[in-house]
Amino acid sequence: SANSGKIIFTKSGTATLSGTSTFHRLEIQNGTTLSIQSGSSVRIIDTLIESGYITGIVLKTENITVPGKKYYFGGIGSKIQIGSTDDSLGIVTILRESFADTVPPGFSRTDAVRRRYELNAGKKLTNAEVEFSFNSIFKKF
Protein backbone atom coordinates (compact mmCIF):
# COMPACT_ATOMS: atom_id res chain seq x y z
CA SER A 1 0.00 0.00 0.00
CA ALA A 2 1.37 3.38 -1.00
CA ASN A 3 0.33 6.88 0.04
CA SER A 4 1.53 9.99 -1.76
CA GLY A 5 0.80 13.69 -1.93
CA LYS A 6 1.25 14.17 -5.68
CA ILE A 7 2.54 11.87 -8.37
CA ILE A 8 2.91 12.50 -12.10
CA PHE A 9 3.35 9.68 -14.61
CA THR A 10 5.29 10.98 -17.61
CA LYS A 11 6.56 7.73 -19.13
CA SER A 12 5.80 7.38 -22.82
CA GLY A 13 4.02 4.05 -23.10
CA THR A 14 2.62 1.97 -20.24
CA ALA A 15 3.45 2.18 -16.54
CA THR A 16 2.16 -0.62 -14.29
CA LEU A 17 0.87 -0.24 -10.74
CA SER A 18 -0.05 -3.10 -8.39
CA GLY A 19 -1.45 -3.09 -4.88
CA THR A 20 -3.73 -0.54 -3.25
CA SER A 21 -2.51 3.04 -3.52
CA THR A 22 -3.91 6.36 -2.32
CA PHE A 23 -2.92 9.65 -3.97
CA HIS A 24 -3.88 13.19 -3.07
CA ARG A 25 -3.29 14.25 -6.68
CA LEU A 26 -2.55 11.87 -9.56
CA GLU A 27 -1.61 13.10 -13.03
CA ILE A 28 -1.29 10.90 -16.10
CA GLN A 29 0.33 12.87 -18.92
CA ASN A 30 -0.43 12.57 -22.63
CA GLY A 31 1.17 9.50 -24.20
CA THR A 32 1.13 7.60 -20.91
CA THR A 33 -1.09 4.67 -19.96
CA LEU A 34 -1.25 3.70 -16.29
CA SER A 35 -2.23 0.05 -16.03
CA ILE A 36 -3.64 -0.75 -12.58
CA GLN A 37 -3.32 -4.50 -12.25
CA SER A 38 -6.21 -6.88 -11.50
CA GLY A 39 -7.00 -6.96 -7.79
CA SER A 40 -5.40 -3.53 -7.32
CA SER A 41 -6.91 -0.06 -7.08
CA VAL A 42 -6.11 3.63 -6.77
CA ARG A 43 -8.01 5.91 -4.40
CA ILE A 44 -8.00 9.62 -5.24
CA ILE A 45 -8.20 12.00 -2.25
CA ASP A 46 -8.39 15.25 -4.23
CA THR A 47 -7.78 15.32 -8.00
CA LEU A 48 -7.14 13.06 -10.99
CA ILE A 49 -5.74 14.76 -14.10
CA GLU A 50 -5.98 12.26 -16.92
CA SER A 51 -4.39 13.60 -20.11
CA GLY A 52 -3.17 10.06 -20.78
CA TYR A 53 -5.20 6.93 -19.97
CA ILE A 54 -5.80 4.65 -16.98
CA THR A 55 -6.92 1.04 -17.10
CA GLY A 56 -8.16 -0.61 -13.92
CA ILE A 57 -10.01 0.58 -10.82
CA VAL A 58 -10.06 4.17 -9.53
CA LEU A 59 -12.12 5.20 -6.48
CA LYS A 60 -13.19 8.59 -5.13
CA THR A 61 -15.31 9.40 -2.08
CA GLU A 62 -17.34 12.58 -1.40
CA ASN A 63 -19.81 13.65 1.30
CA ILE A 64 -22.89 14.76 -0.71
CA THR A 65 -24.86 17.17 1.51
CA VAL A 66 -25.11 20.62 -0.14
CA PRO A 67 -28.11 21.21 -2.46
CA GLY A 68 -27.24 22.71 -5.86
CA LYS A 69 -23.51 22.00 -5.52
CA LYS A 70 -21.99 19.84 -8.25
CA TYR A 71 -19.69 17.20 -6.78
CA TYR A 72 -17.13 16.26 -9.46
CA PHE A 73 -15.42 13.36 -7.67
CA GLY A 74 -11.92 14.66 -8.32
CA GLY A 75 -12.04 14.34 -12.09
CA ILE A 76 -12.71 10.59 -12.41
CA GLY A 77 -15.58 11.26 -14.82
CA SER A 78 -18.54 11.42 -12.44
CA LYS A 79 -20.73 14.23 -11.20
CA ILE A 80 -23.62 14.26 -8.68
CA GLN A 81 -25.94 17.08 -7.68
CA ILE A 82 -28.82 16.98 -5.19
CA GLY A 83 -31.82 19.32 -5.12
CA SER A 84 -32.50 19.63 -1.38
CA THR A 85 -31.07 18.71 2.01
CA ASP A 86 -33.74 15.97 2.17
CA ASP A 87 -31.91 14.38 -0.78
CA SER A 88 -28.53 14.34 1.00
CA LEU A 89 -26.70 11.14 0.10
CA GLY A 90 -24.07 11.29 2.84
CA ILE A 91 -20.81 9.51 2.09
CA VAL A 92 -20.69 8.37 -1.56
CA THR A 93 -17.94 6.30 -3.17
CA ILE A 94 -17.73 5.94 -6.92
CA LEU A 95 -15.69 3.13 -8.38
CA ARG A 96 -14.65 3.57 -12.00
CA GLU A 97 -13.20 0.64 -13.90
CA SER A 98 -11.68 1.31 -17.32
CA PHE A 99 -10.77 -1.55 -19.60
CA ALA A 100 -7.77 -1.86 -21.93
CA ASP A 101 -9.78 -3.11 -24.92
CA THR A 102 -11.81 0.08 -25.31
CA VAL A 103 -11.02 1.27 -28.80
CA PRO A 104 -13.17 -0.17 -31.63
CA PRO A 105 -11.64 -0.45 -35.11
CA GLY A 106 -11.65 2.90 -36.92
CA PHE A 107 -11.66 4.97 -33.69
CA SER A 108 -8.88 6.62 -31.72
CA ARG A 109 -8.47 6.38 -27.94
CA THR A 110 -9.90 9.91 -27.65
CA ASP A 111 -13.14 8.82 -29.41
CA ALA A 112 -14.20 5.72 -27.46
CA VAL A 113 -13.95 4.17 -24.02
CA ARG A 114 -15.38 1.18 -22.15
CA ARG A 115 -15.98 1.87 -18.48
CA ARG A 116 -17.98 0.46 -15.61
CA TYR A 117 -19.15 2.61 -12.72
CA GLU A 118 -20.41 1.61 -9.27
CA LEU A 119 -22.02 4.19 -7.00
CA ASN A 120 -22.26 3.31 -3.31
CA ALA A 121 -24.18 5.87 -1.23
CA GLY A 122 -25.00 6.10 2.47
CA LYS A 123 -28.63 6.93 1.66
CA LYS A 124 -30.19 4.58 -0.85
CA LEU A 125 -33.50 6.31 -1.74
CA THR A 126 -33.22 9.91 -2.89
CA ASN A 127 -33.43 12.23 -5.89
CA ALA A 128 -30.09 13.14 -7.44
CA GLU A 129 -28.74 14.06 -10.85
CA VAL A 130 -25.90 11.71 -11.77
CA GLU A 131 -23.66 12.23 -14.79
CA PHE A 132 -20.75 10.26 -16.20
CA SER A 133 -18.20 11.54 -18.67
CA PHE A 134 -15.28 10.78 -20.94
CA ASN A 135 -13.22 13.67 -22.35
CA SER A 136 -15.30 16.22 -20.38
CA ILE A 137 -18.57 15.31 -22.16
CA PHE A 138 -21.15 14.55 -19.44
CA LYS A 139 -24.23 12.35 -19.99
CA LYS A 140 -27.12 12.54 -17.48
CA PHE A 141 -28.75 9.43 -15.98
VENCOR-V642087 format. One record per helix or strand. SS is the DSSP state (a for helix, b for strand). FROM is the first residue (numbers start at 1). TO is the last residue. If there is no record, write none. Layout:
SS & FROM & TO
SS & FROM & TO
//
This chain:
b & 2 & 9
b & 13 & 17
b & 20 & 28
b & 32 & 36
b & 41 & 50
b & 53 & 64
b & 71 & 71
a & 73 & 75
b & 78 & 82
a & 85 & 87
b & 90 & 98
b & 115 & 121
b & 128 & 134
b & 137 & 140
//
